[in-house]
C-alpha cells in the first residue's frame, strides 16, 4: 500500500490505527473468518481506506469501468443463485429441532 502525503501526515497524528471493517476495536478479527473464502466477497469491491490511491481507483473502476462492473454484477448474480438454492430457513430449523427432539427422547 502506498500512502499519499495527506494520508501519511494524518496517520502520523492519528496512529496507531488498528485494522478494521467496523468499530468497535477488535471487530476486524472477529469478522475475518466470515470473509475468508466467502463467495459474497467476489461480488464486492473492497479497499483499505488508508490506501487513498487504491480506494479512489476502486471507486473509479466501480463507476466507470464496464468490465469491472460486469464482473461484479456476474458475481452478485452467482451469489444470488447460490442463496436462492439454499433450503428455506424454517425447514432447516424444523429439521434441527426434530433431530434434537429425537436425540433427547432416545429415538
N, C-alpha and C positions, 0 to 999 in steps of 0.2 A: 504494500500500500504506500503510495506516495502522497505525503501531506503538502497542501499548498501553504504558503506563508501565513495566510489568515488563520487557517486551522491550526498550524503549528504554534502560532502565538497564543491563540485561545487555549489550546491544550496545555501549554506551559503554565498558564494561570489556573486552569481548572483541574489539572491532574491530581491524583490518579483517577482515571475513568475506567470502570470495570466493563467487560463485555456485557452487552445486554440486548434483549429483544423487547423486554418491557421491564419497568421497575416493579417491584422492589429489587434491591440488590440481591443477587443470587438467583433470580428467576431465569437467567440465561442458562445456567447449568441444570436447573430443574427441568426446563423445557427442551434441552438439547436432544434427549432420546426421542422425543416426539417428531423432531425434524430430520433426524438421521434416517436415510434410506426411505423417506416418505415421498411417494409419487406426487403428492399435492405440491411439494416444493418445486417440481418441474413446471407447474402452472404459474408460478410466481416469479417476479424479478426481485432479487434481494441484493442489498448493497450494505457495506459498512458505512454508517452515517458519517464517520470521521474521514472517510476517503471521499473528499469533496469531488474530485475529478471523476472517480468511479461512480459515485452516486448520480452526478449530473449526466454522465454518459449513459447510465442505465435508464434514467428518466427520458432522455432524448431518444434512446432506442425504442422505449415503450411508446413514445408519442409519434415518432417519425419514421421508424424503420419497419416496412411491411413484413419483412422476413421474420424479425423478432416478434412482432405482433402475431403473425400467423403461427409461429412455433408455439407460443404460449397459449393461443386460442386452441390449438390442437391438443396441447397437454391438458388444458382445462376440460375439453370435451372428453378426452380419455378418462380423466379422473371422474367426471360426472357419470360416465357409463359404468365405471367400476363401482361407484357408490350406489347407483341405481340397481346394480346386480346383487347387492347385499340383501339378505333376508330382512323382513320388517323387524324393527326393534322389539315390538310387542311379542312376536313369535320367538325371538331369541330369549327374551326374559322369561316367557312362559315355559319354554323348554328347560331352562336352567332351574326354575322353581320346581318343575316336575321331577328333574333329576335329583335335586336336593331333597325333595319330599320323599322320593323313593329310597334314597340312601338312608335317610333318617328312620324310615319305617322298616328298613331291612329288606326291601324288595329289590 
